[in-house]
Every structure is written in structure tokens, then in C-alpha cells.
Amino acid sequence: MLAQPPQKITIGAVIRALEGPLAPLPCASETRFRKCDECVDVQTCGTRIVMRRVRDATAAILDETTLQMVCNQVDAAKHGLL
């Protein structure tokens, strides 16, 4: 049972509740940052810079997509409308 209507629940919120942070690496996380063991300088780490961009792009999509939107897309796909 949902606590809110599906048009108010984002996929990002669901993933965070079930799986934790969206970041692909702990050093790119906004809520559970953890420096990598081998990292020399967090501020200039190329891997972290790229993974922050990946995290931000992923969050932008998932936080703008609601359960209702996904249900609507599934229904459209079933009827050959996508």
C-alpha cells in the first residue's frame, strides 16, 4: 500500500528508500559520502568528478519521474503507443 498517491512518489525516492544513495560510488554520494581508500585528493579526483556528474544526471531523471508516469508509459507501451 502506498503512503501517497503514485503521482507524488518519485522513482528516485523509491530507490533511495529501498537501495540507499543513487551515487555509483560512495565518494560521489550526497548523503553517505565516504572517501575512497586510494584517493589522494577528493577535490581533484577525476573519477569522483565524473561520478558526481553521473549521480547528478541520474538523480535529475529519477527525481522527475513518478510512479504514475511509469504506469502511464507501461500502459502506452502495451497499446503500441510508444
mmCIF file of the N, C-alpha and C atoms, coordinates in Angstrom:
data_MODEL
# 
_entry.id   MODEL 
# 
loop_
_atom_site.group_PDB 
_atom_site.id 
_atom_site.type_symbol 
_atom_site.label_atom_id 
_atom_site.label_alt_id 
_atom_site.label_comp_id 
_atom_site.label_asym_id 
_atom_site.label_entity_id 
_atom_site.label_seq_id 
_atom_site.pdbx_PDB_ins_code 
_atom_site.Cartn_x 
_atom_site.Cartn_y 
_atom_site.Cartn_z 
_atom_site.occupancy 
_atom_site.B_iso_or_equiv 
_atom_site.pdbx_formal_charge 
_atom_site.auth_seq_id 
_atom_site.auth_comp_id 
_atom_site.auth_asym_id 
_atom_site.auth_atom_id 
_atom_site.pdbx_PDB_model_num 
ATOM 1   N N  . MET A 1 1  ? 0.838  -1.174 0.000   1.00 0.00 ? 1  MET A N  1 
ATOM 2   C CA . MET A 1 1  ? 0.000  0.000  0.000   1.00 0.00 ? 1  MET A CA 1 
ATOM 3   C C  . MET A 1 1  ? 0.888  1.244  0.000   1.00 0.00 ? 1  MET A C  1 
ATOM 4   N N  . LEU A 1 2  ? 0.554  2.213  -0.814  1.00 0.00 ? 2  LEU A N  1 
ATOM 5   C CA . LEU A 1 2  ? 1.347  3.431  -0.920  1.00 0.00 ? 2  LEU A CA 1 
ATOM 6   C C  . LEU A 1 2  ? 0.921  4.453  0.131   1.00 0.00 ? 2  LEU A C  1 
ATOM 7   N N  . ALA A 1 3  ? 1.895  5.191  0.647   1.00 0.00 ? 3  ALA A N  1 
ATOM 8   C CA . ALA A 1 3  ? 1.618  6.227  1.638   1.00 0.00 ? 3  ALA A CA 1 
ATOM 9   C C  . ALA A 1 3  ? 1.112  7.508  0.986   1.00 0.00 ? 3  ALA A C  1 
ATOM 10  N N  . GLN A 1 4  ? 1.393  7.663  -0.314  1.00 0.00 ? 4  GLN A N  1 
ATOM 11  C CA . GLN A 1 4  ? 0.966  8.836  -1.078  1.00 0.00 ? 4  GLN A CA 1 
ATOM 12  C C  . GLN A 1 4  ? 0.454  8.371  -2.432  1.00 0.00 ? 4  GLN A C  1 
ATOM 13  N N  . PRO A 1 5  ? -0.252 9.244  -3.140  1.00 0.00 ? 5  PRO A N  1 
ATOM 14  C CA . PRO A 1 5  ? -0.688 8.871  -4.487  1.00 0.00 ? 5  PRO A CA 1 
ATOM 15  C C  . PRO A 1 5  ? 0.526  8.667  -5.404  1.00 0.00 ? 5  PRO A C  1 
ATOM 16  N N  . PRO A 1 6  ? 0.400  7.786  -6.407  1.00 0.00 ? 6  PRO A N  1 
ATOM 17  C CA . PRO A 1 6  ? 1.549  7.484  -7.280  1.00 0.00 ? 6  PRO A CA 1 
ATOM 18  C C  . PRO A 1 6  ? 2.089  8.693  -8.029  1.00 0.00 ? 6  PRO A C  1 
ATOM 19  N N  . GLN A 1 7  ? 1.295  9.711  -8.238  1.00 0.00 ? 7  GLN A N  1 
ATOM 20  C CA . GLN A 1 7  ? 1.786  10.907 -8.933  1.00 0.00 ? 7  GLN A CA 1 
ATOM 21  C C  . GLN A 1 7  ? 2.663  11.782 -8.029  1.00 0.00 ? 7  GLN A C  1 
ATOM 22  N N  . LYS A 1 8  ? 2.736  11.440 -6.749  1.00 0.00 ? 8  LYS A N  1 
ATOM 23  C CA . LYS A 1 8  ? 3.569  12.208 -5.821  1.00 0.00 ? 8  LYS A CA 1 
ATOM 24  C C  . LYS A 1 8  ? 4.822  11.439 -5.388  1.00 0.00 ? 8  LYS A C  1 
ATOM 25  N N  . ILE A 1 9  ? 4.954  10.203 -5.807  1.00 0.00 ? 9  ILE A N  1 
ATOM 26  C CA . ILE A 1 9  ? 6.105  9.381  -5.420  1.00 0.00 ? 9  ILE A CA 1 
ATOM 27  C C  . ILE A 1 9  ? 7.054  9.274  -6.603  1.00 0.00 ? 9  ILE A C  1 
ATOM 28  N N  . THR A 1 10 ? 8.280  9.738  -6.410  1.00 0.00 ? 10 THR A N  1 
ATOM 29  C CA . THR A 1 10 ? 9.256  9.653  -7.497  1.00 0.00 ? 10 THR A CA 1 
ATOM 30  C C  . THR A 1 10 ? 10.010 8.332  -7.444  1.00 0.00 ? 10 THR A C  1 
ATOM 31  N N  . ILE A 1 11 ? 10.512 7.949  -8.591  1.00 0.00 ? 11 ILE A N  1 
ATOM 32  C CA . ILE A 1 11 ? 11.334 6.735  -8.673  1.00 0.00 ? 11 ILE A CA 1 
ATOM 33  C C  . ILE A 1 11 ? 12.605 6.923  -7.838  1.00 0.00 ? 11 ILE A C  1 
ATOM 34  N N  . GLY A 1 12 ? 13.143 8.133  -7.835  1.00 0.00 ? 12 GLY A N  1 
ATOM 35  C CA . GLY A 1 12 ? 14.322 8.418  -7.019  1.00 0.00 ? 12 GLY A CA 1 
ATOM 36  C C  . GLY A 1 12 ? 14.064 8.148  -5.552  1.00 0.00 ? 12 GLY A C  1 
ATOM 37  N N  . ALA A 1 13 ? 12.908 8.560  -5.050  1.00 0.00 ? 13 ALA A N  1 
ATOM 38  C CA . ALA A 1 13 ? 12.562 8.328  -3.641  1.00 0.00 ? 13 ALA A CA 1 
ATOM 39  C C  . ALA A 1 13 ? 12.431 6.833  -3.351  1.00 0.00 ? 13 ALA A C  1 
ATOM 40  N N  . VAL A 1 14 ? 11.846 6.097  -4.279  1.00 0.00 ? 14 VAL A N  1 
ATOM 41  C CA . VAL A 1 14 ? 11.689 4.654  -4.096  1.00 0.00 ? 14 VAL A CA 1 
ATOM 42  C C  . VAL A 1 14 ? 13.052 3.972  -4.038  1.00 0.00 ? 14 VAL A C  1 
ATOM 43  N N  . ILE A 1 15 ? 13.921 4.300  -4.968  1.00 0.00 ? 15 ILE A N  1 
ATOM 44  C CA . ILE A 1 15 ? 15.250 3.678  -4.999  1.00 0.00 ? 15 ILE A CA 1 
ATOM 45  C C  . ILE A 1 15 ? 16.033 4.020  -3.739  1.00 0.00 ? 15 ILE A C  1 
ATOM 46  N N  . ARG A 1 16 ? 15.992 5.284  -3.329  1.00 0.00 ? 16 ARG A N  1 
ATOM 47  C CA . ARG A 1 16 ? 16.711 5.665  -2.106  1.00 0.00 ? 16 ARG A CA 1 
ATOM 48  C C  . ARG A 1 16 ? 16.176 4.907  -0.889  1.00 0.00 ? 16 ARG A C  1 
ATOM 49  N N  . ALA A 1 17 ? 14.850 4.743  -0.808  1.00 0.00 ? 17 ALA A N  1 
ATOM 50  C CA . ALA A 1 17 ? 14.250 4.041  0.333   1.00 0.00 ? 17 ALA A CA 1 
ATOM 51  C C  . ALA A 1 17 ? 14.623 2.563  0.350   1.00 0.00 ? 17 ALA A C  1 
ATOM 52  N N  . LEU A 1 18 ? 14.693 1.961  -0.829  1.00 0.00 ? 18 LEU A N  1 
ATOM 53  C CA . LEU A 1 18 ? 14.962 0.525  -0.907  1.00 0.00 ? 18 LEU A CA 1 
ATOM 54  C C  . LEU A 1 18 ? 16.448 0.173  -0.995  1.00 0.00 ? 18 LEU A C  1 
ATOM 55  N N  . GLU A 1 19 ? 17.201 0.979  -1.726  1.00 0.00 ? 19 GLU A N  1 
ATOM 56  C CA . GLU A 1 19 ? 18.593 0.633  -2.026  1.00 0.00 ? 19 GLU A CA 1 
ATOM 57  C C  . GLU A 1 19 ? 19.636 1.560  -1.410  1.00 0.00 ? 19 GLU A C  1 
ATOM 58  N N  . GLY A 1 20 ? 19.230 2.769  -1.010  1.00 0.00 ? 20 GLY A N  1 
ATOM 59  C CA . GLY A 1 20 ? 20.188 3.741  -0.492  1.00 0.00 ? 20 GLY A CA 1 
ATOM 60  C C  . GLY A 1 20 ? 20.520 4.788  -1.540  1.00 0.00 ? 20 GLY A C  1 
ATOM 61  N N  . PRO A 1 21 ? 21.672 5.437  -1.404  1.00 0.00 ? 21 PRO A N  1 
ATOM 62  C CA . PRO A 1 21 ? 22.045 6.537  -2.289  1.00 0.00 ? 21 PRO A CA 1 
ATOM 63  C C  . PRO A 1 21 ? 22.076 6.140  -3.770  1.00 0.00 ? 21 PRO A C  1 
ATOM 64  N N  . LEU A 1 22 ? 21.838 7.135  -4.624  1.00 0.00 ? 22 LEU A N  1 
ATOM 65  C CA . LEU A 1 22 ? 21.869 6.906  -6.069  1.00 0.00 ? 22 LEU A CA 1 
ATOM 66  C C  . LEU A 1 22 ? 23.289 6.894  -6.633  1.00 0.00 ? 22 LEU A C  1 
ATOM 67  N N  . ALA A 1 23 ? 24.224 7.452  -5.911  1.00 0.00 ? 23 ALA A N  1 
ATOM 68  C CA . ALA A 1 23 ? 25.593 7.596  -6.402  1.00 0.00 ? 23 ALA A CA 1 
ATOM 69  C C  . ALA A 1 23 ? 26.218 6.238  -6.724  1.00 0.00 ? 23 ALA A C  1 
ATOM 70  N N  . PRO A 1 24 ? 26.950 6.159  -7.855  1.00 0.00 ? 24 PRO A N  1 
ATOM 71  C CA . PRO A 1 24 ? 27.594 4.895  -8.223  1.00 0.00 ? 24 PRO A CA 1 
ATOM 72  C C  . PRO A 1 24 ? 28.801 4.550  -7.342  1.00 0.00 ? 24 PRO A C  1 
ATOM 73  N N  . LEU A 1 25 ? 29.362 5.553  -6.671  1.00 0.00 ? 25 LEU A N  1 
ATOM 74  C CA . LEU A 1 25 ? 30.487 5.346  -5.752  1.00 0.00 ? 25 LEU A CA 1 
ATOM 75  C C  . LEU A 1 25 ? 30.235 6.133  -4.473  1.00 0.00 ? 25 LEU A C  1 
ATOM 76  N N  . PRO A 1 26 ? 30.718 5.652  -3.340  1.00 0.00 ? 26 PRO A N  1 
ATOM 77  C CA . PRO A 1 26 ? 30.493 6.366  -2.074  1.00 0.00 ? 26 PRO A CA 1 
ATOM 78  C C  . PRO A 1 26 ? 31.034 7.802  -2.075  1.00 0.00 ? 26 PRO A C  1 
ATOM 79  N N  . CYS A 1 27 ? 32.102 8.050  -2.802  1.00 0.00 ? 27 CYS A N  1 
ATOM 80  C CA . CYS A 1 27 ? 32.685 9.395  -2.822  1.00 0.00 ? 27 CYS A CA 1 
ATOM 81  C C  . CYS A 1 27 ? 31.838 10.385 -3.628  1.00 0.00 ? 27 CYS A C  1 
ATOM 82  N N  . ALA A 1 28 ? 30.876 9.882  -4.397  1.00 0.00 ? 28 ALA A N  1 
ATOM 83  C CA . ALA A 1 28 ? 30.004 10.750 -5.185  1.00 0.00 ? 28 ALA A CA 1 
ATOM 84  C C  . ALA A 1 28 ? 28.654 10.963 -4.514  1.00 0.00 ? 28 ALA A C  1 
ATOM 85  N N  . SER A 1 29 ? 28.453 10.337 -3.367  1.00 0.00 ? 29 SER A N  1 
ATOM 86  C CA . SER A 1 29 ? 27.169 10.415 -2.668  1.00 0.00 ? 29 SER A CA 1 
ATOM 87  C C  . SER A 1 29 ? 26.988 11.750 -1.963  1.00 0.00 ? 29 SER A C  1 
ATOM 88  N N  . GLU A 1 30 ? 25.763 12.261 -2.008  1.00 0.00 ? 30 GLU A N  1 
ATOM 89  C CA . GLU A 1 30 ? 25.440 13.483 -1.278  1.00 0.00 ? 30 GLU A CA 1 
ATOM 90  C C  . GLU A 1 30 ? 25.084 13.185 0.170   1.00 0.00 ? 30 GLU A C  1 
ATOM 91  N N  . THR A 1 31 ? 24.506 12.031 0.422   1.00 0.00 ? 31 THR A N  1 
ATOM 92  C CA . THR A 1 31 ? 24.021 11.727 1.770   1.00 0.00 ? 31 THR A CA 1 
ATOM 93  C C  . THR A 1 31 ? 24.905 10.757 2.545   1.00 0.00 ? 31 THR A C  1 
ATOM 94  N N  . ARG A 1 32 ? 25.687 9.970  1.839   1.00 0.00 ? 32 ARG A N  1 
ATOM 95  C CA . ARG A 1 32 ? 26.556 8.983  2.519   1.00 0.00 ? 32 ARG A CA 1 
ATOM 96  C C  . ARG A 1 32 ? 27.976 9.012  1.962   1.00 0.00 ? 32 ARG A C  1 
ATOM 97  N N  . PHE A 1 33 ? 28.502 10.223 1.841   1.00 0.00 ? 33 PHE A N  1 
ATOM 98  C CA . PHE A 1 33 ? 29.861 10.393 1.320   1.00 0.00 ? 33 PHE A CA 1 
ATOM 99  C C  . PHE A 1 33 ? 30.856 9.578  2.130   1.00 0.00 ? 33 PHE A C  1 
ATOM 100 N N  . ARG A 1 34 ? 31.739 8.922  1.410   1.00 0.00 ? 34 ARG A N  1 
ATOM 101 C CA . ARG A 1 34 ? 32.865 8.222  2.018   1.00 0.00 ? 34 ARG A CA 1 
ATOM 102 C C  . ARG A 1 34 ? 34.027 8.291  1.040   1.00 0.00 ? 34 ARG A C  1 
ATOM 103 N N  . LYS A 1 35 ? 35.133 8.800  1.489   1.00 0.00 ? 35 LYS A N  1 
ATOM 104 C CA . LYS A 1 35 ? 36.335 8.911  0.666   1.00 0.00 ? 35 LYS A CA 1 
ATOM 105 C C  . LYS A 1 35 ? 36.840 7.520  0.319   1.00 0.00 ? 35 LYS A C  1 
ATOM 106 N N  . CYS A 1 36 ? 37.239 7.329  -0.922  1.00 0.00 ? 36 CYS A N  1 
ATOM 107 C CA . CYS A 1 36 ? 37.824 6.057  -1.342  1.00 0.00 ? 36 CYS A CA 1 
ATOM 108 C C  . CYS A 1 36 ? 39.191 5.882  -0.672  1.00 0.00 ? 36 CYS A C  1 
ATOM 109 N N  . ASP A 1 37 ? 39.538 4.662  -0.345  1.00 0.00 ? 37 ASP A N  1 
ATOM 110 C CA . ASP A 1 37 ? 40.796 4.382  0.347   1.00 0.00 ? 37 ASP A CA 1 
ATOM 111 C C  . ASP A 1 37 ? 42.016 4.855  -0.444  1.00 0.00 ? 37 ASP A C  1 
ATOM 112 N N  . GLU A 1 38 ? 41.968 4.693  -1.753  1.00 0.00 ? 38 GLU A N  1 
ATOM 113 C CA . GLU A 1 38 ? 43.131 5.032  -2.570  1.00 0.00 ? 38 GLU A CA 1 
ATOM 114 C C  . GLU A 1 38 ? 43.172 6.491  -3.027  1.00 0.00 ? 38 GLU A C  1 
ATOM 115 N N  . CYS A 1 39 ? 42.171 7.271  -2.650  1.00 0.00 ? 39 CYS A N  1 
ATOM 116 C CA . CYS A 1 39 ? 42.077 8.662  -3.100  1.00 0.00 ? 39 CYS A CA 1 
ATOM 117 C C  . CYS A 1 39 ? 43.124 9.538  -2.408  1.00 0.00 ? 39 CYS A C  1 
ATOM 118 N N  . VAL A 1 40 ? 43.838 10.309 -3.217  1.00 0.00 ? 40 VAL A N  1 
ATOM 119 C CA . VAL A 1 40 ? 44.862 11.212 -2.698  1.00 0.00 ? 40 VAL A CA 1 
ATOM 120 C C  . VAL A 1 40 ? 44.248 12.577 -2.377  1.00 0.00 ? 40 VAL A C  1 
ATOM 121 N N  . ASP A 1 41 ? 43.366 13.070 -3.259  1.00 0.00 ? 41 ASP A N  1 
ATOM 122 C CA . ASP A 1 41 ? 42.752 14.388 -3.075  1.00 0.00 ? 41 ASP A CA 1 
ATOM 123 C C  . ASP A 1 41 ? 41.324 14.356 -3.611  1.00 0.00 ? 41 ASP A C  1 
ATOM 124 N N  . VAL A 1 42 ? 40.361 14.375 -2.725  1.00 0.00 ? 42 VAL A N  1 
ATOM 125 C CA . VAL A 1 42 ? 38.946 14.291 -3.091  1.00 0.00 ? 42 VAL A CA 1 
ATOM 126 C C  . VAL A 1 42 ? 38.544 15.420 -4.047  1.00 0.00 ? 42 VAL A C  1 
ATOM 127 N N  . GLN A 1 43 ? 39.069 16.602 -3.835  1.00 0.00 ? 43 GLN A N  1 
ATOM 128 C CA . GLN A 1 43 ? 38.667 17.757 -4.636  1.00 0.00 ? 43 GLN A CA 1 
ATOM 129 C C  . GLN A 1 43 ? 39.134 17.688 -6.093  1.00 0.00 ? 43 GLN A C  1 
ATOM 130 N N  . THR A 1 44 ? 40.231 16.995 -6.346  1.00 0.00 ? 44 THR A N  1 
ATOM 131 C CA . THR A 1 44 ? 40.764 16.940 -7.709  1.00 0.00 ? 44 THR A CA 1 
ATOM 132 C C  . THR A 1 44 ? 40.711 15.543 -8.322  1.00 0.00 ? 44 THR A C  1 
ATOM 133 N N  . CYS A 1 45 ? 40.028 14.625 -7.687  1.00 0.00 ? 45 CYS A N  1 
ATOM 134 C CA . CYS A 1 45 ? 39.937 13.255 -8.197  1.00 0.00 ? 45 CYS A CA 1 
ATOM 135 C C  . CYS A 1 45 ? 39.052 13.222 -9.452  1.00 0.00 ? 45 CYS A C  1 
ATOM 136 N N  . GLY A 1 46 ? 39.622 12.813 -10.555 1.00 0.00 ? 46 GLY A N  1 
ATOM 137 C CA . GLY A 1 46 ? 38.884 12.745 -11.815 1.00 0.00 ? 46 GLY A CA 1 
ATOM 138 C C  . GLY A 1 46 ? 37.727 11.760 -11.773 1.00 0.00 ? 46 GLY A C  1 
ATOM 139 N N  . THR A 1 47 ? 37.945 10.629 -11.133 1.00 0.00 ? 47 THR A N  1 
ATOM 140 C CA . THR A 1 47 ? 36.880 9.628  -11.026 1.00 0.00 ? 47 THR A CA 1 
ATOM 141 C C  . THR A 1 47 ? 35.696 10.215 -10.267 1.00 0.00 ? 47 THR A C  1 
ATOM 142 N N  . ARG A 1 48 ? 35.950 10.878 -9.151  1.00 0.00 ? 48 ARG A N  1 
ATOM 143 C CA . ARG A 1 48 ? 34.877 11.480 -8.356  1.00 0.00 ? 48 ARG A CA 1 
ATOM 144 C C  . ARG A 1 48 ? 34.156 12.564 -9.149  1.00 0.00 ? 48 ARG A C  1 
ATOM 145 N N  . ILE A 1 49 ? 34.892 13.376 -9.878  1.00 0.00 ? 49 ILE A N  1 
ATOM 146 C CA . ILE A 1 49 ? 34.282 14.446 -10.674 1.00 0.00 ? 49 ILE A CA 1 
ATOM 147 C C  . ILE A 1 49 ? 33.303 13.861 -11.686 1.00 0.00 ? 49 ILE A C  1 
ATOM 148 N N  . VAL A 1 50 ? 33.724 12.823 -12.394 1.00 0.00 ? 50 VAL A N  1 
ATOM 149 C CA . VAL A 1 50 ? 32.852 12.184 -13.387 1.00 0.00 ? 50 VAL A CA 1 
ATOM 150 C C  . VAL A 1 50 ? 31.664 11.497 -12.709 1.00 0.00 ? 50 VAL A C  1 
ATOM 151 N N  . MET A 1 51 ? 31.918 10.782 -11.625 1.00 0.00 ? 51 MET A N  1 
ATOM 152 C CA . MET A 1 51 ? 30.837 10.060 -10.954 1.00 0.00 ? 51 MET A CA 1 
ATOM 153 C C  . MET A 1 51 ? 29.823 10.994 -10.300 1.00 0.00 ? 51 MET A C  1 
ATOM 154 N N  . ARG A 1 52 ? 30.245 12.191 -9.916  1.00 0.00 ? 52 ARG A N  1 
ATOM 155 C CA . ARG A 1 52 ? 29.296 13.193 -9.425  1.00 0.00 ? 52 ARG A CA 1 
ATOM 156 C C  . ARG A 1 52 ? 28.367 13.619 -10.565 1.00 0.00 ? 52 ARG A C  1 
ATOM 157 N N  . ARG A 1 53 ? 28.912 13.764 -11.756 1.00 0.00 ? 53 ARG A N  1 
ATOM 158 C CA . ARG A 1 53 ? 28.075 14.127 -12.907 1.00 0.00 ? 53 ARG A CA 1 
ATOM 159 C C  . ARG A 1 53 ? 27.091 13.008 -13.221 1.00 0.00 ? 53 ARG A C  1 
ATOM 160 N N  . VAL A 1 54 ? 27.558 11.760 -13.136 1.00 0.00 ? 54 VAL A N  1 
ATOM 161 C CA . VAL A 1 54 ? 26.678 10.606 -13.351 1.00 0.00 ? 54 VAL A CA 1 
ATOM 162 C C  . VAL A 1 54 ? 25.578 10.604 -12.301 1.00 0.00 ? 54 VAL A C  1 
ATOM 163 N N  . ARG A 1 55 ? 25.936 10.817 -11.053 1.00 0.00 ? 55 ARG A N  1 
ATOM 164 C CA . ARG A 1 55 ? 24.965 10.852 -9.973  1.00 0.00 ? 55 ARG A CA 1 
ATOM 165 C C  . ARG A 1 55 ? 23.943 11.968 -10.184 1.00 0.00 ? 55 ARG A C  1 
ATOM 166 N N  . ASP A 1 56 ? 24.404 13.139 -10.558 1.00 0.00 ? 56 ASP A N  1 
ATOM 167 C CA . ASP A 1 56 ? 23.501 14.279 -10.765 1.00 0.00 ? 56 ASP A CA 1 
ATOM 168 C C  . ASP A 1 56 ? 22.545 14.040 -11.927 1.00 0.00 ? 56 ASP A C  1 
ATOM 169 N N  . ALA A 1 57 ? 23.042 13.466 -13.019 1.00 0.00 ? 57 ALA A N  1 
ATOM 170 C CA . ALA A 1 57 ? 22.191 13.172 -14.183 1.00 0.00 ? 57 ALA A CA 1 
ATOM 171 C C  . ALA A 1 57 ? 21.165 12.095 -13.840 1.00 0.00 ? 57 ALA A C  1 
ATOM 172 N N  . THR A 1 58 ? 21.600 11.075 -13.121 1.00 0.00 ? 58 THR A N  1 
ATOM 173 C CA . THR A 1 58 ? 20.697 10.007 -12.702 1.00 0.00 ? 58 THR A CA 1 
ATOM 174 C C  . THR A 1 58 ? 19.614 10.563 -11.785 1.00 0.00 ? 58 THR A C  1 
ATOM 175 N N  . ALA A 1 59 ? 20.007 11.356 -10.805 1.00 0.00 ? 59 ALA A N  1 
ATOM 176 C CA . ALA A 1 59 ? 19.046 11.942 -9.864  1.00 0.00 ? 59 ALA A CA 1 
ATOM 177 C C  . ALA A 1 59 ? 18.055 12.839 -10.593 1.00 0.00 ? 59 ALA A C  1 
ATOM 178 N N  . ALA A 1 60 ? 18.522 13.607 -11.567 1.00 0.00 ? 60 ALA A N  1 
ATOM 179 C CA . ALA A 1 60 ? 17.620 14.501 -12.308 1.00 0.00 ? 60 ALA A CA 1 
ATOM 180 C C  . ALA A 1 60 ? 16.514 13.714 -12.994 1.00 0.00 ? 60 ALA A C  1 
ATOM 181 N N  . ILE A 1 61 ? 16.857 12.600 -13.592 1.00 0.00 ? 61 ILE A N  1 
ATOM 182 C CA . ILE A 1 61 ? 15.852 11.770 -14.276 1.00 0.00 ? 61 ILE A CA 1 
ATOM 183 C C  . ILE A 1 61 ? 14.937 11.085 -13.266 1.00 0.00 ? 61 ILE A C  1 
ATOM 184 N N  . LEU A 1 62 ? 15.507 10.433 -12.275 1.00 0.00 ? 62 LEU A N  1 
ATOM 185 C CA . LEU A 1 62 ? 14.706 9.655  -11.326 1.00 0.00 ? 62 LEU A CA 1 
ATOM 186 C C  . LEU A 1 62 ? 13.851 10.526 -10.413 1.00 0.00 ? 62 LEU A C  1 
ATOM 187 N N  . ASP A 1 63 ? 14.336 11.719 -10.092 1.00 0.00 ? 63 ASP A N  1 
ATOM 188 C CA . ASP A 1 63 ? 13.571 12.605 -9.216  1.00 0.00 ? 63 ASP A CA 1 
ATOM 189 C C  . ASP A 1 63 ? 12.477 13.376 -9.952  1.00 0.00 ? 63 ASP A C  1 
ATOM 190 N N  . GLU A 1 64 ? 12.484 13.306 -11.268 1.00 0.00 ? 64 GLU A N  1 
ATOM 191 C CA . GLU A 1 64 ? 11.427 13.936 -12.070 1.00 0.00 ? 64 GLU A CA 1 
ATOM 192 C C  . GLU A 1 64 ? 10.428 12.904 -12.591 1.00 0.00 ? 64 GLU A C  1 
ATOM 193 N N  . THR A 1 65 ? 10.671 11.649 -12.327 1.00 0.00 ? 65 THR A N  1 
ATOM 194 C CA . THR A 1 65 ? 9.821  10.570 -12.828 1.00 0.00 ? 65 THR A CA 1 
ATOM 195 C C  . THR A 1 65 ? 9.019  9.977  -11.675 1.00 0.00 ? 65 THR A C  1 
ATOM 196 N N  . THR A 1 66 ? 7.689  10.020 -11.792 1.00 0.00 ? 66 THR A N  1 
ATOM 197 C CA . THR A 1 66 ? 6.834  9.481  -10.736 1.00 0.00 ? 66 THR A CA 1 
ATOM 198 C C  . THR A 1 66 ? 6.376  8.068  -11.080 1.00 0.00 ? 66 THR A C  1 
ATOM 199 N N  . LEU A 1 67 ? 5.871  7.385  -10.067 1.00 0.00 ? 67 LEU A N  1 
ATOM 200 C CA . LEU A 1 67 ? 5.301  6.057  -10.296 1.00 0.00 ? 67 LEU A CA 1 
ATOM 201 C C  . LEU A 1 67 ? 4.165  6.137  -11.312 1.00 0.00 ? 67 LEU A C  1 
ATOM 202 N N  . GLN A 1 68 ? 3.360  7.191  -11.225 1.00 0.00 ? 68 GLN A N  1 
ATOM 203 C CA . GLN A 1 68 ? 2.246  7.351  -12.161 1.00 0.00 ? 68 GLN A CA 1 
ATOM 204 C C  . GLN A 1 68 ? 2.752  7.480  -13.597 1.00 0.00 ? 68 GLN A C  1 
ATOM 205 N N  . MET A 1 69 ? 3.820  8.225  -13.785 1.00 0.00 ? 69 MET A N  1 
ATOM 206 C CA . MET A 1 69 ? 4.393  8.387  -15.119 1.00 0.00 ? 69 MET A CA 1 
ATOM 207 C C  . MET A 1 69 ? 4.845  7.037  -15.680 1.00 0.00 ? 69 MET A C  1 
ATOM 208 N N  . VAL A 1 70 ? 5.467  6.228  -14.840 1.00 0.00 ? 70 VAL A N  1 
ATOM 209 C CA . VAL A 1 70 ? 5.923  4.908  -15.287 1.00 0.00 ? 70 VAL A CA 1 
ATOM 210 C C  . VAL A 1 70 ? 4.725  4.039  -15.645 1.00 0.00 ? 70 VAL A C  1 
ATOM 211 N N  . CYS A 1 71 ? 3.702  4.049  -14.808 1.00 0.00 ? 71 CYS A N  1 
ATOM 212 C CA . CYS A 1 71 ? 2.483  3.275  -15.105 1.00 0.00 ? 71 CYS A CA 1 
ATOM 213 C C  . CYS A 1 71 ? 1.866  3.723  -16.427 1.00 0.00 ? 71 CYS A C  1 
ATOM 214 N N  . ASN A 1 72 ? 1.820  5.020  -16.651 1.00 0.00 ? 72 ASN A N  1 
ATOM 215 C CA . ASN A 1 72 ? 1.274  5.546  -17.908 1.00 0.00 ? 72 ASN A CA 1 
ATOM 216 C C  . ASN A 1 72 ? 2.111  5.097  -19.106 1.00 0.00 ? 72 ASN A C  1 
ATOM 217 N N  . GLN A 1 73 ? 3.432  5.092  -18.943 1.00 0.00 ? 73 GLN A N  1 
ATOM 218 C CA . GLN A 1 73 ? 4.311  4.653  -20.034 1.00 0.00 ? 73 GLN A CA 1 
ATOM 219 C C  . GLN A 1 73 ? 4.156  3.176  -20.307 1.00 0.00 ? 73 GLN A C  1 
ATOM 220 N N  . VAL A 1 74 ? 3.977  2.372  -19.266 1.00 0.00 ? 74 VAL A N  1 
ATOM 221 C CA . VAL A 1 74 ? 3.766  0.938  -19.443 1.00 0.00 ? 74 VAL A CA 1 
ATOM 222 C C  . VAL A 1 74 ? 2.456  0.696  -20.189 1.00 0.00 ? 74 VAL A C  1 
ATOM 223 N N  . ASP A 1 75 ? 1.402  1.387  -19.781 1.00 0.00 ? 75 ASP A N  1 
ATOM 224 C CA . ASP A 1 75 ? 0.110  1.242  -20.466 1.00 0.00 ? 75 ASP A CA 1 
ATOM 225 C C  . ASP A 1 75 ? 0.222  1.646  -21.928 1.00 0.00 ? 75 ASP A C  1 
ATOM 226 N N  . ALA A 1 76 ? 0.914  2.747  -22.205 1.00 0.00 ? 76 ALA A N  1 
ATOM 227 C CA . ALA A 1 76 ? 1.091  3.196  -23.582 1.00 0.00 ? 76 ALA A CA 1 
ATOM 228 C C  . ALA A 1 76 ? 1.866  2.170  -24.394 1.00 0.00 ? 76 ALA A C  1 
ATOM 229 N N  . ALA A 1 77 ? 2.897  1.590  -23.790 1.00 0.00 ? 77 ALA A N  1 
ATOM 230 C CA . ALA A 1 77 ? 3.701  0.574  -24.492 1.00 0.00 ? 77 ALA A CA 1 
ATOM 231 C C  . ALA A 1 77 ? 2.859  -0.656 -24.793 1.00 0.00 ? 77 ALA A C  1 
ATOM 232 N N  . LYS A 1 78 ? 1.997  -1.042 -23.864 1.00 0.00 ? 78 LYS A N  1 
ATOM 233 C CA . LYS A 1 78 ? 1.125  -2.210 -24.078 1.00 0.00 ? 78 LYS A CA 1 
ATOM 234 C C  . LYS A 1 78 ? 0.171  -1.989 -25.228 1.00 0.00 ? 78 LYS A C  1 
ATOM 235 N N  . HIS A 1 79 ? -0.187 -0.752 -25.468 1.00 0.00 ? 79 HIS A N  1 
ATOM 236 C CA . HIS A 1 79 ? -1.124 -0.430 -26.556 1.00 0.00 ? 79 HIS A CA 1 
ATOM 237 C C  . HIS A 1 79 ? -0.404 0.052  -27.812 1.00 0.00 ? 79 HIS A C  1 
ATOM 238 N N  . GLY A 1 80 ? 0.924  -0.145 -27.848 1.00 0.00 ? 80 GLY A N  1 
ATOM 239 C CA . GLY A 1 80 ? 1.703  0.209  -29.029 1.00 0.00 ? 80 GLY A CA 1 
ATOM 240 C C  . GLY A 1 80 ? 1.809  1.701  -29.282 1.00 0.00 ? 80 GLY A C  1 
ATOM 241 N N  . LEU A 1 81 ? 1.676  2.511  -28.232 1.00 0.00 ? 81 LEU A N  1 
ATOM 242 C CA . LEU A 1 81 ? 1.708  3.955  -28.390 1.00 0.00 ? 81 LEU A CA 1 
ATOM 243 C C  . LEU A 1 81 ? 3.092  4.556  -28.135 1.00 0.00 ? 81 LEU A C  1 
ATOM 244 N N  . LEU A 1 82 ? 4.056  3.735  -27.797 1.00 0.00 ? 82 LEU A N  1 
ATOM 245 C CA . LEU A 1 82 ? 5.431  4.244  -27.585 1.00 0.00 ? 82 LEU A CA 1 
ATOM 246 C C  . LEU A 1 82 ? 6.351  3.749  -28.665 1.00 0.00 ? 82 LEU A C  1 
# 
